[in-house]
């Protein structure tokens, strides 16, 4: 599925003396045997920084939205007081280091054939979700944009950027390449390629 728009922004982690500002914390929840979704206190969770424990045992049977902090278990944890703990590291803040125009994003559900023996019709199972995109005419905030090429940043794709609305798709991504075209009789144009590193999330505000 392709989505396109006019305006986007690049947000990078805030740094102090060349080191990304992060904090590590532990959130605690109580299971009730039916609830599968919990929301962490903080957003913008770092990759490979999460340890989830249910009833004293570490589990990986969950999905975590690393933009919003929404944690969804495959099965509802059993009832218990403070029996779910989530230790994780998150960004202390973001700052805009650039922007872009005329963006286009393609999302892929990653369907794989999964017929069972004896089936007469081919069926499919969703595997990994992914997205990639491109944009033109980036603008940088001094030279910080170039410093983040090839690194994980937060990308915002605005579908409505009116004040007070700011409807957008947001996700972790990597700016893979940047190219510049210098025509003889027109403005300098630049283009960037984007590769998603997390699921795109619809957000407002």
N, C-alpha and C positions, 0 to 999 in steps of 0.2 A: 504494500500500500504506500503510495507516494503522497507526501504532504508538502506544500510550498507556501512561502510567505515572503514578506518584504524586509523585515527587520529582525536581527538577532544580536545576542550579546555573549561575550566570553568573560567568565568570572574565574579568577584564580585564587588559590588559598593565600591568606595574608601571611607574610614572612617577617621574621625578626632576625637580622644578621644572617640571612641566607637559609634559615631554618623555618619550615612550615610550622605555624602556630596550631597546636592540637591539644586536646585534653582527653584523658581516659577516665571513664566512670563506669559504674554498675547500676543498672535499673532492676528493680524487683517487682514482680507481679504475682498475683494469686490466681491459680487456675480454678475453674468451676465445673470442669467436665464437659462444657458445651462451647465456650468461647475459643475461637481459633486465632483471632487477630488482636494484637496489642500494639501500642504506639510508644516508641522510645521518647525520652524527654528531649533529645537533641536530634538535629538533622545533619545531613552531609557526612555520612559515616564512611570512614576509610576502608578500602579494600583489605581483606584478609586480617581484620582487626577484631572480629566478633567471636565471642565464645558464649554459647547458649547452654544453660543447664536447666534441666527439668527434673525435679525430685532427686537432686544430687547427682544425676548422670548427664554427661555432655551429649548433646544431640545435634544433628545436622538436618533433621527433618523439618525444614522451614524455608520460607523465602523472605528475604529482607529487602525492602526498598531503601537503597542507600541514599536517596535524595530526601525522602520524607521521614524515614525512620519507622515506617510501618512494618511490623513483624507478623507474618502469617504462618502458623504451624500447619503441617499436613494433616494432623489430627489434634483435636482439642486436648490440651494437657489435663490431667486428672485434677480433682478438687484438692486444694491445699492452701495454707496460708504462707504467702511469700515463697512458694515452691518453684518459681521460675526466676532465674537470674540471667541477665544479659550484660556481659562486660564488653565494652567497645571503645574505640577511639574515634573522635569526630573533629571536624575543623572548627577552630575558634572564630573564624570569619572568612568572608570572601570579599574581593574587590574587583571591579570591572577593569579588565586590561585591554579590551578591544571590542569591536562590534563588526557586523557584516550585514549585507543586503542580499536580496534575491536568493534566498536559501531554498533548498529542496532536500527532503529527507525521505528515505525509503526504509520501511520496516519489514522484517522477514520473520515469520513464525517458525521457520525451521522444521517443516513437516517431513517425516520419514515414513516410508511404507511399513505397515505393521499388520499384514494379513495373518490370520491363524490357519492352521492346517484344515483343509476342507472348505475354506471360504471361496465363494465364486466372485466376490467383488473385492478389489484392492482397497484397504483402509489405511489411514494415516494417523500417526501420533505426533503431537507437537513436541519438539525437543528443546532447543535453545532459541530464545528470542534474540534478535540482533537488529541494529539499524546503522545506516551510514548516510552521509549527506555531502552536500557541496554548497558553496556560497561564493558570491562575488563581491568585489569592492570592499574588502575589510578596511577598517580604520583602527589604528593603534593608539593607545594612551602611552606617550613617550616610547621607550624601547621595550617595555615589559611584555608586550604581545610576543615578540620574537623569542623571548626567554622561555615561553611556555609551549612552543611548538614541539610536539613529540611527548608532551607530559599530560597527565590527567588534569582536566579542567572541567568546570561546570558550564554547559552550553544551554542557552535559553533561546527558543525559537518562538517569537511572538506572533500570535494570530490576531491579537487586538491589543494595541499599546496605548490606548487612551488612558488619561490620568484617572486613577481610581479603579481601573479594570485590570489591565495588564494580564490578559489571558495568554497562556504560553504553554509550550511543551519544554520540559527541563530534564536534563540527564547528564551523567558523567560521560565525557568523551575525550578523544585525543585528536588534536589537529595534526594530521599526518603530513601534508605537503602544502606548500604555498608557491604559487607561480605568478609571474608578472608579465603582462602584455603591454607593450608600449607602441600603440599605433601612431602613424605619422600625423593624422589629422583629427585626433580625438583625445579624450582624457586617458590617463594611465589606468588600466584595469588590473586588478589582482583577484586571484581565486584561491580558495582553500578547500581541502578535502577533510571530511570529518568521519571518525569511526567511533561508534557508541561503545561505552564500557559499562553501561547499566541500562535498565529499562527506561524508556521515556515516560515521563509523568505529566499529566495535565494539571496545571496549577493556576490559581488566580490570586490577585493582590500584590 
